[in-house]
Amino acid sequence: MADIVVTFDLFSALIDSRTGAAKAFARIADGRGWPWSGAELYDRWDGHNKRLQRSAEPPTTFHDLSLRALELAYAELEVPPEYAASDLAIIEESVAEWPLWPDVAVGVPLVAELAAVGILSNVDDALLRTTQAARLVEPDLLLSSQRLGAYKPSPEIYLRAADAVRPRRLVHVPASARDTRGALEAGVDVVRLARPGHVVDPDGPQPPHQVDSVVDVAQRLREW
């Protein structure tokens, strides 16, 4: 299937970002004696991140959005604003340690036997390259929001990804509701990967293919 490129979302389909980031936030909170858990801090920050990404446009970077999101989260918690920049540096450095989902290390090579494999993610290039997932895919198929000049869930990022891999066919593997809906609304072929904490948007288009593991993505490709 050399004519197919399969892209995975980074922070939901390949990496358990909530577990990884929550550990880093927990270290920050414990060091300052804060009452919040790492997961609580992550969820608040991630919520603002997702909201800001809906209207983000270049030259705004993923780092810029992440910093603004943390400033907003800390403002709600009445944390001194000067902590945001240094704490984000800690979080970004921890990204290299964020764990892959258990099926990824086995499943991605199976998909790579059938198609070219890449990543399509809202992220800056340098941060993407530090992740454990980046080592599993083709270097020239690290399709970031920085590289493509658009952010999920805008259809534009999926359309630009499809253009970037032409004449090959793009198949995207998302997990989150917004990523699934964005790809489908852009007309991109989707195989949704079910992950804990993620659901399909009930008000959006429904994915025609849904699987429970990356190994199942490979099996679905064999059936096409």
N, C-alpha and C positions, 0 to 999 in steps of 0.2 A: 504493500500500500504506500509506495513512495510518493503518491500524489496527494497524501493527506498529512496535514500538520495538526497535531493534538496539543492544545494549550490548556494548562491547568491554572486555576486561580491559586495564588501563593498562600494567602493568610487564612484560608478556610479549607480548601481542598487538599493542600499538601502539608501545611504546617498547622499545628495546634497552637495558634497564636494566643489564645486566651490563657492557656496553661503557662506558656513561656513568659508572656508579659506580666501575668499576675505574680510570678515568682520574683521578677525584678522589682515590681511595685511593692511587694511585701518586704523586700530588703530595705527599700527606701522608708516605708512606713515604720518598720521595726526600729530602724536607726534613729528615727525622730520621735518615737513614742506615740505615733498617731493611732487613733482608735479604729481606723478603717482597714479592712483586709486588702490584700493585693488584688483580688478579684473585683472588689467594689471599686477600687481606683481605676482598674483597667476598663470596667464596663462604663464608667462615667466618661473617661477619656475617649473610648472607642465610639460611644454614642455621638459625641461632638465631632469626632473625626469623620464619621459617616455623613453627618449632616453637612459639614463643610465641603466634602467631596462632591456633593450633589450639584453645587454651583461653581466649583473651582475651575479655573482656566489658567493655562500657562501665561506668564512665566512663573506663576505660583508653584512651588515645589511641594512634594510630599512632606519634606521636613518642615516647610513653612506651615502647612496645614496641621501637622502633628503638634507643633509648638503652640499654635493658636488654640487647638483643641485642649491642650493641657492647661493653658492659661485660663480657659473658660471653666474647666473642671475644678481647678484650684480656687477660682473666684467663688464658685458655688460652695466650696468647703471652707472658705475663709482662710486659705493657706496663703502665706506671703507670695506675691507674684514673682519675686526674684528667684524662687526655687525652680520655676518651670524650665528654664533653659538648661540648667545643670542636671535636672532630673531627666529631661528628655535625652540628654547625652548618655545617661546610664541605660535608659530603655533601648536606645538605638544600638549601643554596644552589646546589649544582651541578645539582640536579634539572632546573632550567630549561634546562640545556644537554644533557641526556641525549637522544640522537638517536632520531628515529622510525625504524622499519624502512623500507627503501626504497620499499615498495609502499603505505605508509600515506597519504602526501599525495595520491596519485592515486586510491587505492581508496576512501577514506572519502567523498569527494564523490560517487562513483558509488553507494555504498550510500545516501547521503542523498537521491538522486533517487528512491529506492524506499521509504524508510522514515525515521522519525525516528531519529536516531543519538545515543547517549549513551555514558557510561563507567560501568562497575561495578567498583569497586576498593577494596581495603583501603588506605585512605589518609585523611589529614585533609583537610578542605575547602581550607584555605589552600594547602597543598602541591600539591594537585591542580590548582588554578587557575594555578600557575606553569608547568605542563608545556606543551610544544609541542602535545601531543595535545588539551588542553582547548580550544584555539582552533578545532578542527575539528568539534566537536560542539555540540549545543544546550545552552546554559547551564543550563537547568532540568533537564537529564538527566545532570548530574554526580552520580552515585549513589555516594557514598562510604560507607565503613564508619562514619564519624562521623555522617553524615546518617541512615543506616539503623539504627544502633545494633546492629550485628552484624558479625562478621568471617568471611571465607572461611577454611576451606571449610565452615563450618556451613551447613546448608540454610536457616537462618533468613534470611541476608542475601539469598538469591535469592528467597525467598518475599516478603520485604518489598519487594524491587525490583519484583517482579511486581505487588504491590499498588499500588506508587507510580505505575505507568504505566497501571493499569486505566482504562477498559475496553479499552485496546489490548493486544495480545499481545506478550509479551516473548520476544525471541530473543537469546540470549547467545553471544558469540564469545570463548571462552577459548583459551589455548594450553597452559598448564601442566596437569600431571596432576591436581593437587588441585582446580584451578578447574573443569576438565572434569567430574571426578567429583562435586564438590559441586553443580554446576548440574543434572546429570543426576539425582542422587539427590533433588533438590528438585522434579523434574518439569518443569523449564524446558526449552524447546526450545533445542538447542545446535547450532551450526555450529563445529566445532573448527578452529582455524587452526594449522597446523603451523609451528613456529618452531625454529631451531637450539637444541639443548640441552634441549628439552622433548619428553616422550613421554606416551602415554596410560597410565594406571594399569592394568596387566594384570589386577588383581584386582577392578576396579570395572566399572561399566556402560560399554559402548563407545559412542562418539558415532555417531549414524546418518549424520551429514554431516561430512565432513572436507575441507578445502581447503588450498591452498598459498599463497594470497595474499589480501589484502583485496579485490582486484579479483574474485577468484573468489567471495567472499562475495556480491557484487552479482549475479554470474551465477546463483548458487544461488537467490537470492531471486526472480529473474526466472522461474525454473523452477517455483516453487511455485504 
